[in-house]
Amino acid sequence: MPEAYQKDDEEKEVAVSAPAQPEAKHEPEAGATIRKPKRRVCGLPLMWLLIIGAIIIALAIGLGVGLGVGLDNNGHGSSGGAYETPANAEYLIGGAINPEYYSTTGAFNGSGIALAQQSFSADLTQGVQGSIVMYFQHWTGDIRYEQLSSTGSWLGGDESTIVASDAKNNTPLSAVSYVTPDYVSTWHLFYIDRNNTLRQRSNSNASYLWVDGPLNELELKVWDADQVGMQACWYGNDYGDSDYIHAPLPGTNSNETSNSDVGMHMWYASDNSTFQQYGWRQGNNTTWEYQTTFENKNGHAGVGCYSWGKGTVTYVMMVNNENTAEVWWRDTNTNLTNTTAHPINVWVNTTNVAVNNVYPTTSLGYTNNLYAQNAADLYFYGYNITWAAENSTIDAPFRVDSSDVPLAGSHLSVSDLPNPSGGHNLVVFFQQNGTDISEYTRDSVAGAWSSIPVSIPPT
């Protein structure tokens, strides 16, 4: 706001006229009005000057607010007054609803969240990595990570952990980790940049340097929306490491693996009702290839997947235009007989497995349970699914009993980790107030949910 100032007396110009000749004195007539001379400042009537000053001040205030809200590179600011909630608020989050909701500390309001396993046997033996890494968007807009140490505390999250600095506001995040045949632990992080281009950043314990991944060469354009779906998923044997420490896969013991054909799938929304699928096969480190298109889906909602277990069937979960989370499967075993009930190399909707009435921008997450945000109460619910292609079944849901209701449309990430007692724990991450990343955990069989604080550096 411009500063107020007043000229002192020495700056005023005073005109001195010659003495006037005396005039005859006349008394006013009865009922006549005596008009006093108007006060002038710098030659202008005082009223005009006050009006002009008020207009200048009003314009200056408006300009200052506009600049404060509209020109911040990171999209942070305040609304400077009342702000009308957009009609499509259910498809927005954080500052896209109201500029006052942009966070100024902690995590970005609407931060994507992604988890990557780090408990590969060699790394744990050498003490190089923690058991899990969480990627998130800092309030400054950077994509950063924190590691869960063996002591149970979260480490990192400062400027030394920046993975990318060109991400769009509240980009979805997706992470994939595995071990290569030559025992190199590898991590990939996927996000959407400010130009709505899909991006891949890669790292490994051979270099510990983040570099651009081969997906970037395709310049794939994601639908330009505040909330948009995107998910990468490993497929094939369980992360490529028979010694990998993990919770048992559904229907298996912890050491069972799948076939040797391994790689990654990528799904992303190209418009409000269409998802594209691309694939990358390990050993072909430079090429991602288009595979298929999914139509009549909600491009605002997230994607879930399960393709790293035993067998040759891949599962993907998407939300349709009626806000029902569907489960689709595809069997790639060409040695099987192709039938109407069980076609080969074709995506099939498992119509007897679905989650109704999910929030329009719900994230979907899967690790031994499918998780989705309910539209009625905004809590996240878990669903245990028995996987058997067209004969898959789903159990009654259980609620993630968080201390506060999750943010509507909060991003979500989940895992299932071994615990010291020999069992394993469900782990769920989401946001509750817009500056936080909240972690909730409980035993996989039963028990109460407990909250674990995740400290996020202010800078």
C-alpha positions, 0 to 999 in steps of 0.5 A: 500500500502506498505511504501517506504523506503531507507537504509542510508549509514551506512547500506551499505557494502563496500568491500575494496580491496588491492591496485593494482599494477600500470600498463602501461598507454595505450591510446585507439585506434581510434574508440574503445568504452570505457565501464564504469563499471556497477553500482551495489547495494548490489551486483546486477546490478542497472537495475535488482534491479529496475525491481525487485522493480517495480514487488514487488510494482505492486504485492503489489498494486494489493493485496491491491486492491483485499483485499479492494474490496473482503474481506469486510464482508459487501460487501462495497468497491471501484473498485480501477479503471475501472470496466466493467458493467456485461452483466446481469446488469438489474437483479442487483442493487447497488454494484452487478453492480459495487463495487463503488456503495456500499453505505457508509452512509444512506440506503443500495444501493438496500435496501428492504423496508417494511411498517407495520401499527401501528395505532391500536386503543389501541396503539394510545390511549396510545401513544405507537406507531406511525401511521406507521413503515418503515423497511429498510436495513442500509448501514451496512447491518443491518435491522432496522426500523423507526416510523412515529410519530404523528407530521409527523417526522420519528424517530429511525433507529439507532442501537437500532432499529436493527431487524436482522443482518444476511440479504443478500445484498439488501434482499427484506423485507415484513411486516405483522401487525395485532391484535390478538383476545386478543387485542395484536398488532403483527408485523412480518418481513420477509427477506432473510439471507446470506445463502439464507434462508427465515427468520421471526422475530416477535414482539408484544406490549406484550413484545416489543422484536424481536424473531425468528418466526415459519417460520424459522423452515422450513429452506426454501431456496430462489433462489440465485440471487441478485434481487429475489422476496418475499412477505408475505400477511395477509388474512382475515378480515382487520388486526383483529381490527374493530377499526383499523384506516385505509383508506377505503378498495376498494368498502367498508367503513372503518369499514367493515371486512371479514370472521373470517378465518385469517392468512398469505400467503408467496410467494418466488422465488425458482428458476428463474421461480418458486414461492412457496406459504406457508400459516399460519393460526392464532391460529396455531402459530407454523406451516407454510404449503406448499400450491401451486407452481406458474410456468413460472414467473420472479423470479427476480421480486417482488410480490403484494397481496390483501387478507384482504378485504371483501369476500373470494377471494385472489389476487396475482400479479406476473411478467411473463417471458415476463415482464408483471405483471399478476393478479391471483385470488382464491375463497375459498368459498366452498358454491359456485357452481364450474363453468368453469368461476369461479372455487373454490379453484383454482388459475385463471389468470385474463387475462383482468387485466395486466400491460405490459412492467414492469422493469425486477426486478420491485417491486410490491406493493398494497394498494388500487392501484397496483404499478409497475416500468415501463421499458421505463422511470423507473418511478413507476405507479399506477393502480386502480383495481376494484376487481371482480374475473374474472370480475375485471377491471383496470383503466388507470395508473397515474405516481408517479411524483418523483423529480428524476428518481427512481433507476432501480430495486428499492424496493418499499413499499406503503400504504394509510393513513388517513389525518387530512382533513378526506380524505386519502393519497397515500404513496409510498417509493422507492430509488432514489440515493442508500443512500436514502429512499424517501417518496412521497405522495399525496391525493388519489383522485388527486393533486401533489406529494410531497416529505417527507425526511426520515433521516437515521442515519449514524451509 
